[in-house]
Amino acid sequence: MKLVITGAAGFIGSRFAELAADQADRLGFREIVLLDALTYSGRRENMETVLRDPRVTFVHGSINDADVVDAVLAGAHSVVHLAAESHVDRSIHGAQPFFVSNVLGTQQLLESSRRAGVERFVHVSTDEVYGSISEGSWPETHILAPNSPYSASKAGSDLAALAYHATFGLHVSVTRCSNNYGPRQFPEKVIPLFVSNLIDGKKVPLYGDGLNVRDWLHVDDHCQGLLLVLENGGAGEIYNIGGGTELTNRELTSQLLALCGVGDEMIEPVADRLGHDRRYSVDCTKISRDLGYSPQVPFAQGLEATVKWYYDNESWWRPLKEAQLGS
């Protein structure tokens, strides 16, 4: 069987590709094709390890290119769709690329998958489609109420994926994850941004009062959840994937400061993000009950290892930060 992974040069996609290759024999995949457009956050070096596996090949192309997508999906049994524009701040400053990639690109993949007879399509989304929740946790049945252009574009892609199941019978499963962290995350995201700033002796920009709450999920736990959904997820079903560690941004910042050996003097309060959601929290009862998911990486351990990775791999992140963020 053939597995196609989109967005495979990115942070989550490259790690998922490694874990999928590790389990390819058990899952029955004899061929794994990685598809990525190599935009600013997709890095060839992220795929170096997995591309040593003779079953794995890489195609440089866009999910919006019908000819490329049709060719890649020919003979595919399964698709795990991770390609997306994903940074909220970028979507505020320029929303159109998010809708082009996340909505139209997803629709192209779905249409090509339908025509190719793909048997399983896992669409990877985000808890941000639910909006903000003051207390409790979202079940998968909660209404979608996105508040940023990014989350609105992801909500649109979710609905497109579910519509292709309802209308055409495509075996689609949708996942909605909480905030990921781990090695190889692009340095515009909060943890690598803060750690790389602190390595350079720079202050960290903390939005507003710092009391916005996020649930943190190690990338390895997320990818294990995706493998469970790929193997046994139901058609037309949605699965929340969370890490079970809720922290305010200030609490997260304090932990990062401690791991980097500095104090609160390195915090620089900045104006809050436009439309900044106050709290995210996903209810993972469904994926735990139905598929046996449970996060395995303790947050303190995972965060310490992640911080160490950025200290040990300056050659990976510094050129990206200097080129893309002007730092």
Secondary structure as UniProt FT lines:
FT   STRAND          2..6
FT   TURN            7..9
FT   HELIX           11..22
FT   HELIX           24..27
FT   STRAND          31..36
FT   TURN            40..41
FT   HELIX           44..47
FT   TURN            48..49
FT   HELIX           50..52
FT   TURN            54..55
FT   STRAND          56..60
FT   TURN            63..64
FT   HELIX           66..73
FT   TURN            74..75
FT   STRAND          78..81
FT   HELIX           88..93
FT   HELIX           96..99
FT   HELIX           100..105
FT   HELIX           106..116
FT   STRAND          120..126
FT   HELIX           127..130
FT   TURN            140..141
FT   HELIX           149..168
FT   STRAND          172..177
FT   STRAND          179..181
FT   TURN            183..184
FT   TURN            187..188
FT   HELIX           190..199
FT   TURN            200..201
FT   STRAND          204..207
FT   TURN            208..209
FT   STRAND          213..218
FT   HELIX           219..232
FT   TURN            235..236
FT   STRAND          237..241
FT   STRAND          245..248
FT   HELIX           249..259
FT   TURN            260..261
FT   HELIX           264..266
FT   STRAND          267..270
FT   TURN            274..275
FT   HELIX           285..291
FT   HELIX           299..312
FT   HELIX           314..324
//
